[in-house]
């Protein structure tokens, strides 16, 4: 694995930077440092597009909206939604989780891990079961069993499901992930980004990588022209797909194994460190 301090690990002419947010671009206090803001702006001034690629739902993107410079595109909910941050988070694409598949996942995970509780992310907001930890960002969310949250009066008439969340109060995070993938991985894509036993469940085949690949293809950008950053298992597919990828200094072991390089931690502005070095290499300074 190469280091961000090794100029030979940096692509000579990248066209797109894809970065996760929590634990990657954001510091632990959820701030974006002045150094990172300047690096993102410098990248776009140099003609390199910047995509925010996150597990967050579209409604939670206000944290970076003030730091958007050029196109303002964000891939949210682990690839299930593409939004335009310049247009107030307008949904441009949705890759939903089928409601019947979501119900099948709920049943399979409940059987495999008694005590699991669920939340449902729709394009209109998030709701959750009574045992699920409440969302402080959405105090008016509906609280009901998953079967009721996923029910439609008329099939196909309800808002799309962009993600199902599963929480377990006792299991270890990676253990819960393995168990859920074993029992329901044939029904949906299952990953995690939280330090707790909280799983994120999308439509089968939907990931940060799948949607990023589609967005890049629309722009004539190849994977070799992409530099990606991440820190948790939900970033693994993206880091594997990108021609150049960096695990943060605080990254999960699976992420370190998947990435082609490593940078310093999010609290040390690891994304900015690499962007600055990319731009210096383009300018012939290193």
Order of alpha helices (4+ residues) and beta strands (2+ residues): beta-beta-alpha-beta-alpha-beta-beta-beta-alpha-beta-beta-alpha-beta-alpha-beta-beta-alpha-beta-alpha-beta-alpha-beta-alpha
